[in-house]
Amino acid sequence: MSELGRILIVEDDPRDEELTLLALEEYNLANEVVVARDGEKALNYLYCRGEFSSRSNGNPAVLLLDLKLPKVDGLEVLQQIRSDERLKMIPVVVLTSSREEKDLIRSYNLGVNAYVVKPVDFHEFVNAIKELGVFWAVINQPPPGSMKKAP
Amino acid sequence: MTHLAEGPTRLAPRRGLARLSLDPERGRLPIRYGFSVACVAVAVGAALACRRYGFGDAELPLFDLAIVAAAWYAGIGPSVLAVALSTACFDYFFAEPIYSFEVSREELPNFLVFTAFAAITALFVGALRGPISNSSLWTRHQASSPEQAPAGRHGLLRFLPIATVLFAGATFVADTATPLDIEFATLYTVVILMAARFCSPREITLVAVGCLALTILSFYLTPQGGPAFVGILNTAIGLIAMGLVTLLAVQQKNAEASLREHSSEIRKLNEELGKRARELETSNNELESFAYSVSHDLRAPLRHVDGYSELLKKQASSSLDEKSRRYIQTILESSKRMGTLIDDLLAFSRIGRAETKKTLVSLDQLVKEVVAEMREDTSGRDIVWKIDPLPVCCGDRSMLRLVIVNLLSNAVKFTRMRAQAEIEIGYVDRENEVEVFVRDNGAGFDMQYVNKLFGVFQRLHLPEQFAGTGIGLATVRRIIHRHGGEVRAEGGVDRGATFYFSLPRARGAAERKNTQ
């Protein structure tokens, strides 16, 4: 395995967070994971402000983004990222329960890199998260300036 | 004769003249002013001819006519020119002393009345006509909505009824109290005509009756000069013209009123329709947000039930007894089933909300596609497919595909226990529609429960016998209903089933175009 990219998970539901982390742990991908519980915190992380003001610079290798979030929702976060010169290259994967066409269209219009519907079935869910983690944090070559760590 | 010429012609701005093709809208300035000069010239000629042949007193109505024509066809500027020219010509040719621009003391009031009348005529005809860029009154009238009709009373026009009464009074006074000879009947006719545009039928009638009374009164009061028959003839013709104008004006008003009534009724219905549409839109939006909420919020807890049960199973499986393991297994299966139900329900609701994109669809090709796919999935089974040639229909291809997929997969599913399954697809030609059927030799159903077949989550078989949530036929029905067709089924227990759906026939080049 080559370098491991940092994954930023934006997820408001603690259970979903736990299940996601479990899935990533199973494949040793959980070390470089940061969780933001709403859109505002996600933007704080990206802009190194608030509770993240002292973090080391650099963008995450991928952002797993839920759509329905308190305060600033997922699409707003996505819009902000894509409209900012420093952030717009970050790969963003929407990870949501919604398979509504409306959400798909809006996400892709805003330039999302992938759209994954969280499967209800646990095995499928774990599988999906694992594949996402492996692909975006390991296989994919992230844009320059992303945070990586040698395994 | 002068009156005869006047009466009907004065009506003209309302209907007839408007259709003549002088087309002032595009006429250039010299043409419009030239038309105005020509009108006055013709009026002078006709009036001189009348005087020459002993009919006298024709100048006033003829000049009026010239001014009306200029105002109507050439616009405000030319009508002012016509007024000026008419006044000058009247002064020169007809006011004592004639052939001079001087005005005698006796003739002065008559001259002033004429000038005032000419100006008023030009003003109101101009107002009636509206901006010269408008099309003819006829089309304007046709197009005018009830909102516009009362708007006619705005500005100067609001004072028209008062002006007409004052003017009629002034004419009467001038005609009877002075030795002047004003064409009162003609003037009244014009007054009524103008009132007709802006007053209610009752007001028109009142004005007409008043004018009539004044006419008769002045006939008795005016000292008669010249041959008596000329005065009587003039008055008689004037009365006839007035009667005619009144009749037409009232009729027109009534027609307008009934038109307005109809328009207001239509408007009311339209408003109602708009309200309904808004209500429908609101409820549709609510439904959409409901479905969205189901899609997003219901799945999450379900995923947690499933996920944590899985984790529990993994964590504690070894320390649990058989019964507890079965309980966990049941929780897992139930959550999976609920997941399927939610997905099915959402797909079903999407069909109701999605827009149908209608094109010409070859059912033949569609069925062949679907059957080819199914053959791959059922390679281990002996299924005899009998596919008749099918027609072209008008509909949403992806939705109709869903119909075919649902019906054919049902047929495949319910013939599972047959050594050799037979599935037939064909159609019956009806007058305006085609009825397609899918027939199988499978488990069939009891006709007693045929009404339940197409309901959401309605099943006539136990889940152990045949898998499924019971959404397939409900989807079929919803799609076919959205296409304006009907569904029905025939069958018998263990004797197979036939499902029919009808679709409107595709015909006409217009529809054909849509497929491009």
Interface residues (C-beta under 8 A of the other chain):
Chain A: D13 R15 D16 L19 L22 L67 K68 T96 S97 S98 R99 E100 E101 K102 K118 P119 V120 D121 F122 H123 F125
Chain B: A291 Y292 S295 H296 D297 R299 A300 L302 R303 H304 D306 G307 Y308 S309 E310 L311 S335 K336 G339 I342 L346 R350
